[in-house]
Amino acid sequence: MSTPKRATVYFQADIHKALRLRAAANDRSVSDLVNEAVRVSLAEDSADLSAFDRRKKERRTSFESFVQGMKRRGLI
């Protein structure tokens, strides 16, 4: 693991309190909780980007065309 970097983050008071309470309850630091949350968020972004990449060759349909097709098929 690389050397941790220091950053200043401002939380709303209630979020900060919740973080401190959760950290204490789980015998972890606020930094650990924040790092984990950011890691999870970045992993979700990565999964989304991969999905977009897999689907980039799919045929694209505009919303209007899609709705018109539903109308023609009697679905709406």
N, C-alpha and C positions, 0 to 999 in steps of 0.2 A: 504494500500500500504506500502511496506517495505521502509526503509530508502534508499534514492538514493546513489549510489556508484559513486565515481569519476573515470574517465578513461581519458587517453590522446589518442586522435585520430588525425591522420594527414591526411588532405584532400589536394587534388590538389588545386591550387589557384582558378581556375575557379569554381570548385565544392563548395569551401568554400564561394566564392562570391555569387553564386546562392543560397546557403543555407541562408546566411545572408539577401539577398534581399527578399527571400520568407518568412523568419521568420518575417521580418519587415512589409511586406505587409499584413501578416495575424495576426499581433500582437501576435506572439508566439516566443518562444526562439528557438535557434538552437538545444538545447538539446531536446526540445519537438519534433521537426521534426525528429531528428535522432532516438529517442526512438520509435516514431510511425513507421518509416521505418523499423527498426529492428523487431518490433513486427509483422508487416505485413509479412516480410520475414520469420520469424519463424513460423507463422501460415501457410504459403504456404508449408514450409518444413513438418510441422505436417500433413497437408492434403496429401502430397505426400507419407509420410511414412504409413499413414492409407491405402491409395490406394494400395501400395505395399503389405501391410499385407493382405488385402482382396484378392489379386490376387496370393498369394504365392502358392496356391494349383493348380493353372491352369497348364495345360500341357505346357511344354516349347518346343519351336521349334527353331532350329538354323537358322541363316540367310540363310545359304547355302541350307538347306532343304526347307525353305520357297520359295526361288527363284526357285529351281528345281520344286516344286509343281506348281508354277505359269507358268513355261515353259511347263510342262505336260498338263496343262489346256488351253494352247494357249493364256495366258494373256500377255506374253512377247515373 
